[in-house]
Amino acid sequence: MSVVRSNGADATTGHNATCDDAQGGPGAGGSLWVRAKTLSVGVGVLDASGGAPKAISQPAITGPTGGIGRVRVDYATVNGQAFGSPAATSATGAATTTGVGHSAVVP
């Protein structure tokens, strides 16, 4: 595939906590690796965030949030901007909810 368009949410998020005691917690986000010569993305469409905590029935305790996953985006152009340009870096950063951990140019 030479063009990837993400118009909705592409996610690998962790599950929310469901346990009502101190034993369970939310899941961590997974990983997304997007590789395309031409990439067209909107804001917040690549999501690898952790699951939400659940209030525990013990005195006013809320469990932790699940750890964030990782997003890698490899491309030559994103939203019409060349790899490495400030506009391209901004576009890939805005497309994720967790930030891009790594990116590389696609020849």
GUZAMAR-375242 format. One record per atom (N, C-alpha, C): residue number from 1; residue in one letter; atom name; x, y, z. Coordinates in pm, 1 decimal, always signed. Layout:
BEGIN
DODREN,num,residuo,atomo,x,y,z
DODREN,NUM,A,CA,X,Y,Z
...
# end
This chain:
BEGIN
DODREN,num,residuo,atomo,x,y,z
DODREN,1,M,N,+84.5,-116.9,+0.0
DODREN,1,M,CA,+0.0,+0.0,+0.0
DODREN,1,M,C,+89.0,+123.2,+0.0
DODREN,2,S,N,+60.1,+219.3,-84.5
DODREN,2,S,CA,+144.1,+338.1,-90.5
DODREN,2,S,C,+82.3,+458.4,-19.8
DODREN,3,V,N,-47.7,+455.7,+7.5
DODREN,3,V,CA,-113.3,+566.6,+76.5
DODREN,3,V,C,-193.3,+510.9,+194.1
DODREN,4,V,N,-175.5,+570.6,+310.8
DODREN,4,V,CA,-254.5,+535.0,+428.0
DODREN,4,V,C,-331.1,+658.0,+472.1
DODREN,5,R,N,-461.4,+643.1,+487.0
DODREN,5,R,CA,-544.6,+752.0,+538.7
DODREN,5,R,C,-611.0,+703.7,+666.0
DODREN,6,S,N,-604.9,+785.9,+768.0
DODREN,6,S,CA,-670.4,+752.6,+894.3
DODREN,6,S,C,-774.2,+859.3,+922.8
DODREN,7,N,N,-899.5,+826.7,+897.6
DODREN,7,N,CA,-1008.1,+921.6,+918.4
DODREN,7,N,C,-1079.7,+899.1,+1051.2
DODREN,8,G,N,-1063.9,+781.4,+1106.7
DODREN,8,G,CA,-1123.6,+749.5,+1236.4
DODREN,8,G,C,-1011.9,+724.0,+1334.5
DODREN,9,A,N,-1040.1,+652.4,+1439.8
DODREN,9,A,CA,-938.0,+622.3,+1539.2
DODREN,9,A,C,-878.6,+484.4,+1512.1
DODREN,10,D,N,-746.8,+478.2,+1507.5
DODREN,10,D,CA,-675.3,+351.7,+1498.2
DODREN,10,D,C,-611.2,+332.5,+1634.2
DODREN,11,A,N,-660.6,+236.3,+1709.7
DODREN,11,A,CA,-619.8,+229.1,+1849.1
DODREN,11,A,C,-576.7,+90.4,+1890.9
DODREN,12,T,N,-490.0,+88.6,+1989.0
DODREN,12,T,CA,-449.2,-32.2,+2058.2
DODREN,12,T,C,-440.8,+2.4,+2205.5
DODREN,13,T,N,-552.4,+50.2,+2258.5
DODREN,13,T,CA,-555.6,+98.3,+2396.1
DODREN,13,T,C,-569.6,-16.0,+2495.6
DODREN,14,G,N,-525.1,+10.8,+2617.7
DODREN,14,G,CA,-539.1,-88.1,+2724.9
DODREN,14,G,C,-682.5,-93.4,+2774.4
DODREN,15,H,N,-720.3,-205.8,+2832.7
DODREN,15,H,CA,-854.0,-221.2,+2889.6
DODREN,15,H,C,-864.7,-142.3,+3019.5
DODREN,16,N,N,-984.0,-91.9,+3047.3
DODREN,16,N,CA,-1008.4,-22.6,+3171.9
DODREN,16,N,C,-1011.9,-122.0,+3287.2
DODREN,17,A,N,-977.4,-73.2,+3405.7
DODREN,17,A,CA,-981.8,-157.9,+3525.0
DODREN,17,A,C,-1126.2,-194.7,+3555.6
DODREN,18,T,N,-1148.4,-316.7,+3601.4
DODREN,18,T,CA,-1283.6,-360.8,+3636.3
DODREN,18,T,C,-1290.8,-416.1,+3777.2
DODREN,19,C,N,-1178.6,-442.1,+3838.7
DODREN,19,C,CA,-1174.5,-505.8,+3969.4
DODREN,19,C,C,-1201.8,-403.5,+4079.5
DODREN,20,D,N,-1284.6,-437.7,+4176.3
DODREN,20,D,CA,-1320.4,-345.7,+4283.4
DODREN,20,D,C,-1240.1,-373.0,+4410.6
DODREN,21,D,N,-1116.2,-411.6,+4395.6
DODREN,21,D,CA,-1028.8,-424.7,+4511.7
DODREN,21,D,C,-887.8,-388.5,+4466.9
DODREN,22,A,N,-792.5,-403.2,+4550.6
DODREN,22,A,CA,-656.4,-359.8,+4519.0
DODREN,22,A,C,-581.2,-459.4,+4431.2
DODREN,23,Q,N,-645.0,-566.0,+4384.8
DODREN,23,Q,CA,-575.4,-671.5,+4312.7
DODREN,23,Q,C,-562.4,-647.5,+4162.1
DODREN,24,G,N,-658.3,-577.4,+4101.1
DODREN,24,G,CA,-657.4,-563.7,+3956.0
DODREN,24,G,C,-629.9,-421.5,+3913.0
DODREN,25,G,N,-589.7,-406.2,+3791.7
DODREN,25,G,CA,-563.3,-272.5,+3739.5
DODREN,25,G,C,-586.6,-268.8,+3590.4
DODREN,26,P,N,-578.8,-152.0,+3532.2
DODREN,26,P,CA,-601.3,-137.2,+3389.0
DODREN,26,P,C,-482.7,-188.1,+3307.7
DODREN,27,G,N,-509.7,-219.8,+3183.6
DODREN,27,G,CA,-405.1,-269.6,+3094.9
DODREN,27,G,C,-325.1,-157.2,+3030.5
DODREN,28,A,N,-204.8,-189.6,+2991.9
DODREN,28,A,CA,-120.0,-94.4,+2920.3
DODREN,28,A,C,-162.5,-87.5,+2774.0
DODREN,29,G,N,-133.8,+23.8,+2711.5
DODREN,29,G,CA,-158.5,+37.7,+2568.3
DODREN,29,G,C,-66.2,-54.8,+2490.7
DODREN,30,G,N,-102.3,-84.4,+2370.5
DODREN,30,G,CA,-21.8,-173.3,+2287.0
DODREN,30,G,C,+74.2,-94.2,+2200.8
DODREN,31,S,N,+97.7,-142.7,+2080.2
DODREN,31,S,CA,+188.4,-72.2,+1990.2
DODREN,31,S,C,+126.6,-59.9,+1851.7
DODREN,32,L,N,+154.9,+51.3,+1787.7
DODREN,32,L,CA,+112.0,+77.5,+1650.2
DODREN,32,L,C,+235.1,+109.5,+1567.7
DODREN,33,W,N,+247.0,+46.3,+1453.2
DODREN,33,W,CA,+354.9,+79.0,+1360.2
DODREN,33,W,C,+289.1,+107.2,+1226.6
DODREN,34,V,N,+295.7,+232.1,+1185.7
DODREN,34,V,CA,+237.2,+274.9,+1058.9
DODREN,34,V,C,+352.4,+303.1,+963.6
DODREN,35,R,N,+349.8,+240.3,+846.0
DODREN,35,R,CA,+456.3,+259.5,+746.9
DODREN,35,R,C,+389.8,+283.0,+612.4
DODREN,36,A,N,+413.7,+400.7,+556.7
DODREN,36,A,CA,+355.5,+435.4,+427.4
DODREN,36,A,C,+439.3,+542.9,+360.4
DODREN,37,K,N,+445.2,+537.8,+229.9
DODREN,37,K,CA,+515.3,+642.6,+156.5
DODREN,37,K,C,+442.2,+774.8,+174.3
DODREN,38,T,N,+309.7,+771.9,+161.6
DODREN,38,T,CA,+227.2,+891.4,+178.0
DODREN,38,T,C,+126.8,+864.2,+288.7
DODREN,39,L,N,+123.3,+952.5,+387.1
DODREN,39,L,CA,+36.5,+935.5,+502.6
DODREN,39,L,C,-52.4,+1058.7,+517.2
DODREN,40,S,N,-179.6,+1034.5,+540.1
DODREN,40,S,CA,-274.8,+1142.9,+563.9
DODREN,40,S,C,-346.5,+1112.9,+694.9
DODREN,41,V,N,-323.8,+1196.2,+796.6
DODREN,41,V,CA,-381.3,+1170.8,+928.9
DODREN,41,V,C,-443.0,+1297.2,+987.3
DODREN,42,G,N,-539.9,+1275.3,+1074.0
DODREN,42,G,CA,-601.0,+1384.7,+1148.8
DODREN,42,G,C,-542.1,+1391.9,+1288.2
DODREN,43,V,N,-606.8,+1466.9,+1374.7
DODREN,43,V,CA,-560.0,+1486.1,+1512.4
DODREN,43,V,C,-612.9,+1374.8,+1602.0
DODREN,44,G,N,-525.3,+1313.7,+1678.7
DODREN,44,G,CA,-563.6,+1214.4,+1778.1
DODREN,44,G,C,-614.8,+1082.7,+1725.0
DODREN,45,V,N,-576.4,+1044.9,+1602.8
DODREN,45,V,CA,-631.3,+923.2,+1542.8
DODREN,45,V,C,-548.1,+798.1,+1570.1
DODREN,46,L,N,-425.9,+813.1,+1618.6
DODREN,46,L,CA,-341.3,+698.4,+1651.2
DODREN,46,L,C,-328.2,+693.2,+1803.4
DODREN,47,D,N,-391.2,+594.9,+1865.6
DODREN,47,D,CA,-403.7,+593.6,+2010.9
DODREN,47,D,C,-346.6,+466.3,+2070.9
DODREN,48,A,N,-247.8,+481.0,+2158.1
DODREN,48,A,CA,-189.5,+367.4,+2229.6
DODREN,48,A,C,-187.8,+397.3,+2379.1
DODREN,49,S,N,-291.2,+464.7,+2426.4
DODREN,49,S,CA,-295.9,+503.2,+2567.0
DODREN,49,S,C,-334.8,+384.9,+2655.3
DODREN,50,G,N,-301.7,+395.8,+2783.2
DODREN,50,G,CA,-334.6,+291.6,+2880.2
DODREN,50,G,C,-479.9,+298.5,+2921.3
DODREN,51,G,N,-528.7,+191.4,+2981.8
DODREN,51,G,CA,-666.6,+185.6,+3028.6
DODREN,51,G,C,-691.0,+277.9,+3146.7
DODREN,52,A,N,-817.7,+308.2,+3168.9
DODREN,52,A,CA,-857.2,+399.4,+3276.3
DODREN,52,A,C,-862.2,+326.4,+3410.6
DODREN,53,P,N,-832.7,+398.2,+3519.2
DODREN,53,P,CA,-840.2,+337.2,+3651.9
DODREN,53,P,C,-984.4,+321.3,+3698.1
DODREN,54,K,N,-1002.0,+249.4,+3805.3
DODREN,54,K,CA,-1134.0,+232.4,+3866.9
DODREN,54,K,C,-1120.2,+267.2,+4013.9
DODREN,55,A,N,-1217.9,+340.5,+4065.5
DODREN,55,A,CA,-1217.4,+370.9,+4208.2
DODREN,55,A,C,-1228.8,+241.3,+4286.6
DODREN,56,I,N,-1146.6,+227.0,+4386.1
DODREN,56,I,CA,-1145.3,+106.9,+4469.5
DODREN,56,I,C,-1232.3,+133.8,+4591.4
DODREN,57,S,N,-1304.4,+34.3,+4637.7
DODREN,57,S,CA,-1398.5,+53.8,+4747.5
DODREN,57,S,C,-1331.9,+82.6,+4881.2
DODREN,58,Q,N,-1201.6,+69.8,+4886.9
DODREN,58,Q,CA,-1131.0,+107.0,+5009.4
DODREN,58,Q,C,-1130.7,+259.2,+5020.9
DODREN,59,P,N,-1103.3,+314.0,+5135.6
DODREN,59,P,CA,-1119.7,+457.5,+5160.6
DODREN,59,P,C,-1057.3,+549.4,+5055.1
DODREN,60,A,N,-1141.8,+603.4,+4969.4
DODREN,60,A,CA,-1105.0,+706.9,+4871.0
DODREN,60,A,C,-978.9,+675.2,+4791.9
DODREN,61,I,N,-967.5,+554.0,+4743.4
DODREN,61,I,CA,-849.9,+514.8,+4665.0
DODREN,61,I,C,-892.2,+492.2,+4520.8
DODREN,62,T,N,-815.9,+547.3,+4430.7
DODREN,62,T,CA,-834.2,+519.3,+4288.5
DODREN,62,T,C,-705.6,+455.4,+4238.6
DODREN,63,G,N,-718.7,+348.3,+4166.1
DODREN,63,G,CA,-601.5,+279.1,+4114.9
DODREN,63,G,C,-529.3,+360.7,+4008.6
DODREN,64,P,N,-416.3,+310.6,+3961.7
DODREN,64,P,CA,-337.0,+381.5,+3860.9
DODREN,64,P,C,-395.2,+365.9,+3720.5
DODREN,65,T,N,-349.6,+449.6,+3631.6
DODREN,65,T,CA,-381.7,+437.5,+3489.4
DODREN,65,T,C,-284.5,+336.9,+3427.7
DODREN,66,G,N,-329.3,+262.7,+3327.1
DODREN,66,G,CA,-240.4,+169.5,+3258.3
DODREN,66,G,C,-130.7,+244.3,+3184.0
DODREN,67,G,N,-16.1,+182.5,+3169.1
DODREN,67,G,CA,+96.9,+245.8,+3100.5
DODREN,67,G,C,+67.2,+273.0,+2953.4
DODREN,68,I,N,+131.1,+374.6,+2900.0
DODREN,68,I,CA,+107.9,+406.6,+2759.4
DODREN,68,I,C,+181.9,+308.5,+2669.4
DODREN,69,G,N,+127.5,+288.1,+2552.4
DODREN,69,G,CA,+193.5,+204.8,+2453.1
DODREN,69,G,C,+288.8,+289.4,+2369.4
DODREN,70,R,N,+328.2,+239.6,+2256.9
DODREN,70,R,CA,+422.3,+310.4,+2170.2
DODREN,70,R,C,+365.8,+320.9,+2029.4
DODREN,71,V,N,+398.6,+431.5,+1963.7
DODREN,71,V,CA,+357.1,+454.5,+1825.9
DODREN,71,V,C,+481.6,+484.1,+1743.4
DODREN,72,R,N,+495.2,+414.5,+1632.3
DODREN,72,R,CA,+603.2,+441.5,+1536.8
DODREN,72,R,C,+537.4,+476.0,+1404.5
DODREN,73,V,N,+585.2,+582.5,+1342.3
DODREN,73,V,CA,+529.3,+626.7,+1214.8
DODREN,73,V,C,+644.6,+646.0,+1117.0
DODREN,74,D,N,+648.5,+563.9,+1012.3
DODREN,74,D,CA,+748.8,+574.6,+906.5
DODREN,74,D,C,+678.7,+624.5,+780.8
DODREN,75,Y,N,+733.6,+727.4,+717.2
DODREN,75,Y,CA,+667.2,+787.7,+602.0
DODREN,75,Y,C,+766.7,+869.9,+520.7
DODREN,76,A,N,+728.6,+903.9,+398.6
DODREN,76,A,CA,+804.2,+998.5,+316.9
DODREN,76,A,C,+737.9,+1135.8,+325.5
DODREN,77,T,N,+602.8,+1136.7,+315.9
DODREN,77,T,CA,+527.8,+1261.3,+334.7
DODREN,77,T,C,+407.1,+1233.8,+423.5
DODREN,78,V,N,+373.0,+1332.2,+504.5
DODREN,78,V,CA,+253.4,+1324.6,+588.4
DODREN,78,V,C,+176.4,+1454.6,+569.7
DODREN,79,N,N,+50.2,+1440.7,+536.2
DODREN,79,N,CA,-35.5,+1557.1,+509.5
DODREN,79,N,C,+32.4,+1656.0,+414.4
DODREN,80,G,N,+102.0,+1600.8,+314.1
DODREN,80,G,CA,+167.4,+1683.4,+211.9
DODREN,80,G,C,+301.6,+1741.6,+252.7
DODREN,81,Q,N,+350.4,+1708.1,+371.1
DODREN,81,Q,CA,+477.2,+1763.5,+420.2
DODREN,81,Q,C,+585.0,+1655.4,+420.1
DODREN,82,A,N,+707.9,+1693.4,+382.0
DODREN,82,A,CA,+818.5,+1598.7,+372.4
DODREN,82,A,C,+867.4,+1556.0,+509.9
DODREN,83,F,N,+913.4,+1430.7,+517.4
DODREN,83,F,CA,+970.1,+1376.8,+641.1
DODREN,83,F,C,+1076.8,+1472.0,+695.2
DODREN,84,G,N,+1074.2,+1493.5,+825.5
DODREN,84,G,CA,+1176.3,+1575.5,+890.3
DODREN,84,G,C,+1144.4,+1723.4,+897.9
DODREN,85,S,N,+1047.3,+1768.9,+820.2
DODREN,85,S,CA,+1012.2,+1911.7,+825.7
DODREN,85,S,C,+935.9,+1939.1,+955.4
DODREN,86,P,N,+942.3,+2062.4,+1006.4
DODREN,86,P,CA,+867.8,+2093.9,+1128.7
DODREN,86,P,C,+717.8,+2065.6,+1116.0
DODREN,87,A,N,+660.0,+2092.6,+999.7
DODREN,87,A,CA,+516.4,+2067.9,+979.9
DODREN,87,A,C,+485.3,+1918.5,+984.1
DODREN,88,A,N,+573.1,+1836.3,+929.1
DODREN,88,A,CA,+552.5,+1691.5,+931.5
DODREN,88,A,C,+565.3,+1637.6,+1073.7
DODREN,89,T,N,+664.1,+1685.4,+1146.1
DODREN,89,T,CA,+682.2,+1643.1,+1284.7
DODREN,89,T,C,+560.9,+1682.3,+1368.6
DODREN,90,S,N,+510.7,+1801.4,+1346.2
DODREN,90,S,CA,+391.6,+1848.8,+1417.0
DODREN,90,S,C,+269.5,+1763.5,+1382.7
DODREN,91,A,N,+253.2,+1727.9,+1255.1
DODREN,91,A,CA,+137.8,+1648.0,+1210.9
DODREN,91,A,C,+138.3,+1509.3,+1272.4
DODREN,92,T,N,+255.1,+1443.4,+1275.1
DODREN,92,T,CA,+259.3,+1309.6,+1333.8
DODREN,92,T,C,+240.8,+1315.3,+1484.5
DODREN,93,G,N,+293.8,+1417.9,+1549.5
DODREN,93,G,CA,+274.4,+1433.7,+1693.5
DODREN,93,G,C,+128.3,+1456.7,+1728.0
DODREN,94,A,N,+60.1,+1538.9,+1648.7
DODREN,94,A,CA,-81.4,+1568.2,+1673.1
DODREN,94,A,C,-170.2,+1448.0,+1643.2
DODREN,95,A,N,-125.1,+1359.2,+1555.3
DODREN,95,A,CA,-205.2,+1242.1,+1517.9
DODREN,95,A,C,-212.2,+1139.8,+1629.7
DODREN,96,T,N,-119.6,+1146.7,+1724.0
DODREN,96,T,CA,-116.2,+1047.4,+1830.9
DODREN,96,T,C,-163.4,+1106.3,+1962.8
DODREN,97,T,N,-210.1,+1020.0,+2049.9
DODREN,97,T,CA,-247.6,+1063.2,+2184.1
DODREN,97,T,C,-132.9,+1041.6,+2281.9
DODREN,98,T,N,-30.3,+969.8,+2239.2
DODREN,98,T,CA,+79.9,+936.4,+2328.5
DODREN,98,T,C,+214.2,+990.2,+2280.1
DODREN,99,G,N,+217.1,+1051.6,+2163.7
DODREN,99,G,CA,+344.0,+1096.9,+2106.7
DODREN,99,G,C,+407.3,+987.5,+2023.7
DODREN,100,V,N,+483.9,+1026.1,+1926.0
DODREN,100,V,CA,+552.9,+929.6,+1840.4
DODREN,100,V,C,+685.7,+893.9,+1906.5
DODREN,101,G,N,+705.0,+766.6,+1930.7
DODREN,101,G,CA,+829.0,+722.2,+1992.5
DODREN,101,G,C,+945.4,+720.8,+1895.1
DODREN,102,H,N,+919.1,+693.1,+1769.3
DODREN,102,H,CA,+1024.5,+684.0,+1668.2
DODREN,102,H,C,+961.7,+699.3,+1530.8
DODREN,103,S,N,+1033.6,+760.4,+1441.5
DODREN,103,S,CA,+987.7,+762.6,+1302.3
DODREN,103,S,C,+1108.9,+756.0,+1211.3
DODREN,104,A,N,+1086.5,+711.1,+1091.3
DODREN,104,A,CA,+1192.0,+698.0,+991.7
DODREN,104,A,C,+1133.7,+728.8,+855.2
DODREN,105,V,N,+1222.4,+770.7,+764.6
DODREN,105,V,CA,+1177.4,+801.5,+629.1
DODREN,105,V,C,+1158.3,+672.5,+550.1
DODREN,106,V,N,+1050.9,+668.5,+472.1
DODREN,106,V,CA,+1025.3,+556.1,+382.2
DODREN,106,V,C,+1076.8,+596.4,+244.4
DODREN,107,P,N,+1171.0,+520.4,+189.9
DODREN,107,P,CA,+1226.1,+557.3,+58.4
DODREN,107,P,C,+1126.1,+543.4,-53.7
# end
